[in-house]
Amino acid sequence: MSNAFEDREKAFEAKYRLDQESEFKAQIRCAKLLGLWAAEQMGLTAAAAEAYARSLIDEQLSPGHHDIEQRLLRDLGQSKTDISPEKLQHQIARFSVLARDQIAAEQGATPT
């Protein structure tokens, strides 16, 4: 009987690891999608847009607390792009769902 409990515990641990990995991938994907969207709003070239998106990913991966929303608001404001905090929050929510759906699809899971 103890093996059944151990097997169940191992299954829960494996699911937890997979969920954590999926969430990490979704956060990185969301940063990329946001970066590409913001770059488009700022009128950056394709190469500059990729570099900007990569910089958001790098910031997300670096140690410490990072407020991507504040960085985006600052960068968009400096480029004279008229994006309200509410519109940015809407985009963050939209890309967060999209990123999770993409990761789930890549892993063969059912998207949200």
N, C-alpha and C positions, 0 to 999 in steps of 0.2 A: 504494500500500500504506500510505503514511503517513496517508492520510485515514481508513482503517479504524481505525488505532490512535487517531487523534484523536477519531473518532466514539465509539469505545468508551470513551475517557477521559471525554469529555463526558457519556456515558450514566451512567458510574459517579459522576461529580460530581453529576449531577442526582438520582440515587438517594440519594446521601449527604445532599444538602440536604433531600430529601423525608423521609428517615428521621429527620433531626435535627428537622425541623419537627413530625413526628408525635410524636416523643418529648417535645418541649416541650409540645405540646397535651395529651398524656396526663398529664404531670406536673401541669399546671394543672387538668385534669379530676379527677385523683385528689385534689388538695387540696380541690376543691369537694365531691366526694363524701364525703371524710373530715369536712369541716366540717359538712355537713348531718347526717351520722351522729352526730357528737359533739354537735351542737346538740340533736338528738333525745334523746340520752342525758342531757343536762343539763336537758331539759324546757323548752327555749326555744320561744317562739312562732314561727310561720312566718316573720314578718318579721325577727325577731331571728336565726333560723336562717340566713336568706339573708345577713344582714349579717355573721354570724360566718363563714360559708363564704367570703364576699367578702374578709374580713380575712385569711384564710389564703391566698387567691389573691394578694392584694396583697403579703403577706409573701413569698410564693414569688417574686414578680416583682421585688421590690426587690433592689438590689445587696447582695452579701455572702452569707455562709453563713447558712442558716436551718435550724434543726432543728425541723421541724414536729412530729415525734414528741414532743420534749420540751415544746413548747408545749401540745400536746393533753393530755399527761399532767398538766401543771401546771393547765390550765384544768379538766379533768375532776376532778382532785383538789380544787380550790378549790370546785367545785360539789357536793362530797360524793358524786360519782358513783364507784361502786366498779368501776373498770376497771383490770385488771392490765396491766402492760407487755406481757405475752405476748398478751393479748387484743387490745390496740391493734396490736401488730405483725401479728397475724393479719388485722385489719381493713385495715391499710395494704396488705398483700400482696393481699388480696381486691379492694380498690378499685383497686389498681394494674393488676391483670389486667383488671378491668371497664372501666377508663378506656381502656386500650390497645385492647380489643375494640370499644368504642364509637367510638373515633377511626378504627380500621380500617374499621368498617362505614360510617361517614360518608364515608370516602374510597373506598369501593367495593372495599376489599381484603378478603381472607379473614381473619376474626378468629383469634386464637390458640387 
